[in-house]
């Protein structure tokens, strides 16, 4: 019996697993290489964004001033343009290019849109607007700015109206460009199609709430009185008020 027990223990010891060998360094090396590649890819994506943001800082105050229709020096407008040029060299984002166009349009206004310098600024604005809107097509301000630039450069009215309609479609209403867009649209009313007409009906009714006199006098100046009479609702706050203002 004792012999059987000893034999059983001996057999058990013989069946024990041998210690596993250390893992080869090949697997560890592959995992490390993959991690490093992922880290490099992430770093490669983040660095341009950081550098672009850094280069954009000098022009931020000018941009905010122009957006708020506040005074900005010629130097600050140049800072806006140059900072966005440097930023777009690292990361040509649509928003950066559209911000650059603000500087170009303002520089053209100060130089005089009809002067050689003004036309050169407008041409640069047109170029960056087209490129920027290809990346950020939902920017209604960008489309309105492009419509203005095309008109200032003497391009086809149909192209101006197309961009203006895209502005209405992407940004239905914004008080900051309310009168600007309406005035430009009324000047092109002979080119309106059904879609543009429907857009203008809603635009006029919304604008009427905020600036009754401004909308009324603008429509008179642009020959849009018949359209206003067909668009405004009857009553003391609508058509009756309009007739009293233009009388």
C-alpha positions in Angstrom: 0.0 0.0 0.0 2.8 2.3 0.9 4.5 1.4 -2.4 1.4 2.3 -4.4 1.1 5.7 -2.6 4.8 6.5 -3.3 4.3 5.5 -6.9 1.2 7.7 -7.2 3.1 10.7 -5.8 6.0 10.1 -8.2 3.6 9.9 -11.1 1.9 13.2 -10.0 5.2 14.9 -9.7 6.1 13.7 -13.2 2.9 15.3 -14.7 3.6 18.8 -13.3 3.8 21.5 -16.0 7.1 22.8 -16.8 7.6 26.5 -16.2 6.7 28.5 -19.3 9.4 30.1 -21.3 9.7 33.9 -21.3 7.7 35.5 -24.1 9.6 36.6 -27.2 10.4 40.3 -27.5 8.8 40.3 -30.9 5.3 40.8 -29.7 6.3 43.6 -27.3 8.1 45.3 -30.1 5.2 45.2 -32.4 2.8 46.6 -29.8 5.2 49.4 -29.0 5.6 50.3 -32.7 1.8 50.4 -33.1 1.4 52.7 -30.1 4.1 55.0 -31.3 2.5 55.2 -34.8 -0.8 56.1 -33.2 0.8 58.7 -31.0 2.6 60.2 -34.0 -0.6 60.3 -36.0 -2.5 62.1 -33.1 0.4 64.5 -32.7 0.5 65.1 -36.4 -3.2 66.1 -36.3 -3.0 68.2 -33.2 0.1 70.2 -33.9 -1.2 72.0 -37.0 -4.4 73.0 -35.1 -2.4 74.4 -32.1 0.0 76.3 -34.4 -2.8 77.6 -36.5 -4.7 78.8 -33.4 -1.5 80.5 -32.1 -1.0 82.3 -35.4 -4.6 83.4 -35.4 -4.4 85.2 -32.0 -3.1 88.6 -33.3 -6.1 89.2 -35.5 -8.8 88.1 -33.1 -9.5 91.6 -31.6 -9.8 93.1 -35.1 -12.2 90.3 -36.2 -14.4 90.8 -33.2 -14.4 94.6 -33.7 -15.5 94.2 -37.4 -18.1 91.6 -36.5 -19.5 94.1 -33.9 -19.2 97.0 -36.4 -16.8 98.8 -34.2 -13.8 100.9 -35.1 -10.6 99.0 -36.2 -7.4 100.5 -37.2 -5.8 99.8 -40.6 -3.0 98.1 -38.8 -5.4 95.7 -37.0 -7.1 94.9 -40.3 -3.7 94.0 -41.7 -3.1 91.8 -38.6 -6.3 90.0 -39.3 -5.4 89.2 -42.8 -1.8 88.2 -42.1 -2.7 86.1 -39.0 -5.3 84.1 -41.0 -2.8 83.7 -43.8 -0.3 82.1 -41.4 -2.9 80.0 -39.7 -4.3 78.7 -43.0 -0.7 77.7 -44.0 -0.8 75.2 -41.2 -4.5 74.3 -41.3 -6.6 75.7 -44.2 -9.9 75.3 -42.4 -13.0 76.9 -44.0 -13.6 79.1 -40.9 -10.1 80.5 -41.1 -10.5 81.4 -44.8 -13.9 83.0 -44.2 -12.4 85.1 -41.4 -9.6 86.2 -43.7 -12.2 87.3 -46.2 -13.6 89.7 -43.6 -10.3 91.5 -43.5 -10.0 91.6 -47.3 -13.5 93.1 -47.7 -12.8 95.7 -45.1 -9.5 96.6 -46.7 -11.3 96.9 -50.0 -13.9 99.2 -48.5 -11.2 101.5 -47.0 -9.2 101.5 -50.3 -12.3 102.1 -52.3 -13.9 99.2 -54.1 -13.4 100.8 -57.5 -9.7 101.5 -57.1 -7.0 99.1 -58.2 -6.1 98.3 -54.6 -9.7 97.8 -53.7 -10.3 95.5 -56.7 -7.2 93.5 -55.7 -8.5 93.0 -52.2 -11.9 92.0 -53.5 -10.3 89.5 -55.8 -8.5 87.9 -52.9 -11.7 87.9 -50.9 -13.5 86.1 -53.7 -10.8 83.5 -53.9 -10.7 82.7 -50.1 -14.5 82.8 -49.9 -15.0 80.2 -52.6 -12.4 78.0 -51.1 -13.7 78.5 -47.5 -17.3 77.9 -48.4 -16.4 74.6 -50.1 -15.3 73.4 -46.6 -18.0 75.3 -44.6 -21.0 75.6 -46.9 -23.5 76.3 -44.0 -22.1 79.8 -43.3 -24.8 82.2 -44.3 -22.5 85.2 -43.6 -19.9 83.8 -46.0 -22.5 83.4 -48.8 -23.8 86.9 -48.3 -20.2 88.3 -48.3 -19.5 86.4 -51.5 -22.6 87.8 -53.1 -21.5 91.3 -52.2 -18.0 90.7 -53.5 -19.3 89.3 -56.8 -21.5 92.4 -57.2 -18.7 94.8 -56.4 -16.5 93.1 -59.0 -19.2 93.4 -61.6 -20.0 89.7 -62.0 -23.2 88.3 -63.4 -26.3 89.2 -61.4 -27.4 85.6 -61.6 -24.3 84.5 -59.7 -24.9 87.2 -57.1 -28.5 86.1 -56.6 -27.5 82.4 -56.4 -25.0 83.2 -53.5 -27.6 85.4 -51.8 -30.2 82.7 -52.0 -27.7 80.2 -50.5 -27.2 82.7 -47.7 -31.0 82.9 -47.0 -31.2 79.1 -47.1 -28.3 78.4 -44.7 -29.0 81.3 -42.3 -32.7 82.0 -42.4 -32.7 85.1 -40.3 -30.0 87.2 -38.6 -30.6 90.8 -37.6 -26.9 91.7 -38.2 -27.3 91.2 -42.0 -31.1 91.6 -42.2 -31.2 94.9 -44.1 -28.1 94.2 -46.1 -29.5 91.0 -47.6 -33.0 92.5 -48.2 -31.6 95.5 -50.0 -29.4 93.4 -52.3 -32.3 91.0 -53.0 -34.8 93.7 -53.9 -32.2 95.1 -56.3 -32.3 91.7 -58.1 -36.0 91.1 -57.8 -36.4 90.8 -61.6 -34.4 87.6 -61.4 -36.3 85.9 -58.6 -37.6 82.4 -59.1 -40.4 80.7 -57.1 -37.9 79.6 -54.3 -36.4 83.0 -53.9 -39.8 84.7 -53.9 -40.9 82.3 -51.0 -37.7 83.1 -49.1 -38.3 86.8 -49.5 -41.9 86.6 -48.3 -40.6 85.0 -45.0 -37.7 87.4 -44.8 -39.8 90.5 -45.2 -42.3 89.4 -42.6 -39.6 88.7 -40.1 -37.8 91.9 -40.8 -41.0 93.9 -40.5 -41.2 93.0 -36.8 -37.8 94.5 -36.1 -37.5 97.5 -38.4 -40.8 98.7 -39.9 -39.5 102.0 -41.2 -36.3 100.6 -42.5 -38.0 97.9 -44.5 -40.7 100.2 -45.8 -38.3 102.9 -47.1 -35.9 100.3 -48.5 -38.7 98.7 -50.5 -39.6 102.2 -51.9 -36.0 102.9 -52.9 -35.7 99.5 -54.6 -39.1 99.6 -56.3 -40.5 96.8 -54.1 -43.8 98.4 -53.1 -46.0 96.0 -55.1 -44.2 93.0 -53.5 -44.7 94.6 -50.0 -48.4 95.1 -50.6 -48.8 91.5 -51.6 -46.7 90.2 -48.7 -47.7 92.1 -45.6 -50.9 91.0 -43.8 -53.8 93.4 -43.8 -54.5 95.4 -40.7 -53.1 98.3 -38.6 -49.8 96.5 -37.9 -49.2 95.4 -41.4 -50.4 96.8 -44.7 -52.1 99.8 -43.2 -48.9 100.8 -41.4 -46.9 100.4 -44.5 -49.2 102.6 -46.5 -49.0 105.3 -43.8 -45.2 105.3 -43.8 -44.8 105.6 -47.6 -47.6 108.1 -48.1 
